[in-house]
Amino acid sequence: MPDWLEPMAATLTQDRFAGDDWLFEKKYDGIRLLAYKRAGTIKLYSRNRLPQHLPAIEKAIAAIAADELILDGEVAWDGESGYHVFDILWLNGQSTTQLPLEERRALLKKLNFTAPMRRVDLLHDDEPWERARREGWEGVIAKRRGSPYEHRRSKLWLKMKVEASQELVVGGFTDPQGARVGLGALLVGYYQPGRGDVVDFVFAGKIGTGFDTRLLLDLRKRLDAIEIDKTPFTIAKGLPRLRAHWVKPQIVVQVNFMEWTAHNKLRHPRLIVVRFDKKAREVVREQ
C-alpha cells in the first residue's frame, strides 16, 4: 500500500451540459480529505499532504471492515459534521484507480460507513447546475462514465461552479471604522510567475464581509503578530494607502465572489473560512 497517492483534480468549465456519458455529483464546499487506513492506523491528509486531525472521522474509518483502505472525499469546514466520500483508491492490497468509475462507486457502497462519514450520491436532475443554484451549493462535478482515477488535474472530471471561489493570501489589513472591531478589511492576493525566477505577489482586492466579532478579533491578534513595515505585494494596483497595515503573507483564506473585474480585482467578495490546510506560496489564481 502506498504512503501517498496524488489526488485527482477536476477541471473548471463554463459549459453546462448533461447526457448519458456523464455522472453528476454535488460539489461540497470544504477541504479535500484523503483517508489512509493500514493495520489499524488511520492517517488523514489534505490534498497537499498536510496531516489533518479529525477524531470523529478517524473513529468512523477505524470501524470500516477493511484492513487497507484509501478514500477520497471532502470534509465540511468545521471538520466534524461530515466527511463526504466520493472515491476509493485502494482496498485490501489492491489499487482500484484503474477500475471504471462505476465499479469504484460500487465498492464504496459495500463499505460500512457510520456518521460522520457519508457517500456522495449521484444527481439525477436534467439540469443539476440549476439545482445547485437553487439550493446554494458551490456547484456540481461532472464525471465521465467508465473513467479511471487519474493522479492529476483531468478533464474526465469537470467542475461547474455557481459562485466563484478562490484561495487567497492575506498581505495586509485596514483599521476598523465606526463600531466595527478588530479590522476593517483584509488585503489579499495570489502568486504568479514574474520575470526570470521572480514570483510576484499580486494584489486582488479587499474583503470586508463574512466576519463575526470573534473572528475579527482573532484575526487582528494573528495579524499583529506578523506585521511588517512594507507592503509584501509586488504588483499592487489599487492598493489602499491610508489606514493600511502590512503583514507577512502567511495566512490563507477561502473567498467566494461574483467574478473578476476588468482590472483583475474581486467583485463582491466574502470570507468563507481561514484555511490551515494550504501553504501560502501554493496559492495562485484559479480562473
HELIX and SHEET records of a PDB file:
HELIX    1   1 PRO A   55  ALA A   62  1                                   8    
HELIX    2   2 LEU A  101  LYS A  110  1                                  10    
HELIX    3   3 PRO A  128  GLU A  135  1                                   8    
HELIX    4   4 THR A  213  ASP A  224  1                                  12    
HELIX    5   5 ALA A  280  GLU A  282  5                                   3    
SHEET    1   A 5 ALA A   9  LEU A  12  0                                        
SHEET    2   A 5 ARG A 153  LYS A 161  1                                        
SHEET    3   A 5 GLY A 139  ARG A 144 -1                                        
SHEET    4   A 5 TRP A  22  LYS A  27 -1                                        
SHEET    5   A 5 LEU A 122  LEU A 123 -1                                        
SHEET    1   B 6 PRO A  51  GLN A  52  0                                        
SHEET    2   B 6 THR A  41  TYR A  45 -1                                        
SHEET    3   B 6 GLY A  30  ARG A  38 -1                                        
SHEET    4   B 6 GLU A  68  ALA A  76 -1                                        
SHEET    5   B 6 TYR A  83  LEU A  91 -1                                        
SHEET    6   B 6 GLN A  94  SER A  95 -1                                        
SHEET    1   C 6 PRO A  51  GLN A  52  0                                        
SHEET    2   C 6 THR A  41  TYR A  45 -1                                        
SHEET    3   C 6 GLY A  30  ARG A  38 -1                                        
SHEET    4   C 6 GLU A  68  ALA A  76 -1                                        
SHEET    5   C 6 TYR A  83  LEU A  91 -1                                        
SHEET    6   C 6 MET A 117  ARG A 119  1                                        
SHEET    1   D 5 VAL A 199  ILE A 207  0                                        
SHEET    2   D 5 LEU A 186  PRO A 193 -1                                        
SHEET    3   D 5 ALA A 164  THR A 174 -1                                        
SHEET    4   D 5 ALA A 244  VAL A 247 -1                                        
SHEET    5   D 5 GLU A 227  ILE A 228 -1                                        
SHEET    1   E 5 VAL A 199  ILE A 207  0                                        
SHEET    2   E 5 LEU A 186  PRO A 193 -1                                        
SHEET    3   E 5 ALA A 164  THR A 174 -1                                        
SHEET    4   E 5 VAL A 252  PHE A 257 -1                                        
SHEET    5   E 5 ARG A 270  ARG A 275 -1                                        
SHEET    1   F 2 GLU A 259  TRP A 260  0                                        
SHEET    2   F 2 LEU A 266  ARG A 267 -1                                        
END                                                                             
